[in-house]
């Protein structure tokens, strides 16, 4: 029995395109199996409903409920906000007390995209933080990684379209 090789094909605007590795395999005379990876414009990664876990996170933040916010996180979760890591519930609690609850942060969700097992939530952000030099509205992307109905990773970034 001959071993099959995998031919990687990534879609770009829903048109299959071979990766360099895929091109190399194509040139070989070995049977191949094609794997399609969806592109950001693919319907498989299209808009989706806000999952309950993330809805609870947003509701807790918007109601300034620290205890409810903390229930969303796994004990060993990671939050990265403003390019700083907060590992574990104790560090996440300090971050949330200061930067979410303390700043009266509000999250107005504008878009939710499911990407594999992750969720990318785009939102307009408001609150009592220093807004000098920031766009109005301030739009942030929240990259949630859930596991067993808990958030194990949350990366918060400002996706800039002006540069």
C-alpha positions in Angstrom: 0.0 0.0 0.0 1.4 3.4 -1.0 1.3 6.2 1.5 -0.7 9.2 0.5 0.7 12.7 0.8 -1.3 15.8 1.8 -1.6 18.6 -0.6 -2.3 21.8 1.3 -4.5 24.3 -0.5 -5.5 27.6 1.0 -8.4 29.5 -0.4 -8.0 33.2 -1.3 -11.3 34.9 -2.0 -12.8 31.4 -2.4 -10.3 30.4 -5.2 -8.0 27.5 -4.3 -4.3 28.3 -4.3 -1.4 26.0 -3.6 1.0 26.7 -0.8 4.7 26.3 -1.6 4.7 22.9 0.2 1.6 21.9 -1.9 3.4 22.9 -5.1 6.3 20.7 -4.1 4.1 17.7 -3.4 2.2 18.3 -6.6 5.4 17.9 -8.6 6.0 14.5 -6.9 4.3 11.5 -8.4 2.8 10.5 -5.1 -1.0 10.3 -4.6 -2.3 13.3 -2.8 -5.2 14.3 -0.6 -6.4 17.9 -1.0 -7.2 19.8 2.2 -9.1 23.1 1.8 -8.6 25.8 4.5 -11.3 28.4 4.5 -10.4 32.0 3.9 -11.7 35.0 6.0 -14.3 35.7 3.3 -15.6 32.1 3.3 -19.2 31.6 4.6 -17.8 29.0 7.0 -16.2 31.9 9.0 -19.1 34.2 8.5 -21.1 36.1 11.2 -22.6 34.1 14.0 -24.6 34.6 17.1 -22.9 35.6 20.4 -22.3 32.4 22.3 -23.7 32.3 25.9 -20.3 32.3 27.5 -19.2 35.4 25.7 -22.6 37.0 26.2 -22.2 36.5 29.9 -18.7 38.1 29.8 -20.1 41.1 27.9 -23.1 41.4 30.3 -20.9 41.2 33.4 -18.6 43.9 32.0 -21.4 46.2 31.0 -23.1 45.8 34.4 -19.7 46.3 36.2 -20.1 43.0 38.0 -16.6 41.8 38.8 -17.7 38.5 40.4 -19.8 37.5 37.4 -17.0 38.5 35.1 -14.6 36.3 36.9 -16.9 33.2 36.7 -16.3 33.3 32.9 -12.5 32.5 33.2 -10.7 29.2 33.8 -8.3 29.2 36.8 -5.2 29.2 34.5 -6.6 31.5 31.8 -4.6 34.2 29.9 -5.8 37.7 29.1 -3.6 39.9 27.0 -4.7 43.5 27.0 -2.7 46.5 25.8 0.2 44.1 25.0 0.4 42.9 28.6 -0.2 39.3 29.8 -2.4 38.5 32.8 -2.0 34.8 33.7 -4.4 33.1 36.2 -7.5 34.3 38.0 -5.7 36.5 40.5 -3.9 38.6 37.8 -7.1 38.7 35.7 -9.1 39.9 38.7 -6.6 42.8 39.3 -6.8 43.6 35.5 -10.6 43.5 35.5 -10.9 45.6 38.7 -8.6 48.3 37.3 -9.3 48.3 33.5 -12.8 47.0 33.1 -14.8 47.7 36.3 -12.7 50.6 37.5 -12.9 52.4 34.1 -16.6 51.7 33.7 -15.9 50.0 30.4 -18.8 49.3 28.2 -18.8 46.9 25.3 -21.2 47.3 22.4 -20.8 44.3 20.2 -20.9 45.0 16.5 -19.7 41.7 14.9 -19.1 38.1 16.0 -17.2 35.7 13.8 -16.6 32.0 14.7 -13.2 30.8 13.5 -12.7 27.1 14.2 -13.3 26.9 18.0 -12.5 30.6 18.6 -14.7 33.7 18.5 -13.6 37.1 17.3 -15.9 39.8 18.7 -15.6 43.3 17.4 -17.1 46.0 19.6 -17.3 49.7 20.2 -15.8 50.5 23.5 -16.6 53.4 25.9 -16.0 54.2 29.5 -14.2 56.6 31.9 -10.7 55.9 30.5 -8.4 58.6 29.0 -9.6 58.9 25.4 -7.1 61.5 24.2 -5.7 60.5 20.9 -8.1 57.6 20.4 -10.7 57.3 17.7 -14.4 57.8 18.4 -15.8 55.2 18.5 -12.9 53.1 19.8 -13.2 49.7 18.1 -11.5 46.7 19.7 -11.3 43.1 18.6 -11.7 40.5 21.4 -10.2 37.1 20.5 -11.9 34.5 22.8 -10.7 30.9 23.1 -13.3 28.9 25.1 -12.8 25.5 26.6 -15.3 23.5 28.7 -17.6 26.5 29.0 -14.8 28.8 30.3 -12.6 31.4 28.7 -9.1 30.0 28.6 -7.6 32.9 26.5 -8.7 36.4 25.7 -6.6 38.6 23.5 -7.8 42.2 23.1 -6.4 44.3 20.2 -7.2 47.5 18.4 -7.3 46.7 14.7 -6.2 49.9 13.1 -7.4 50.7 9.6 -5.7 54.1 9.5 -2.1 52.8 9.0 
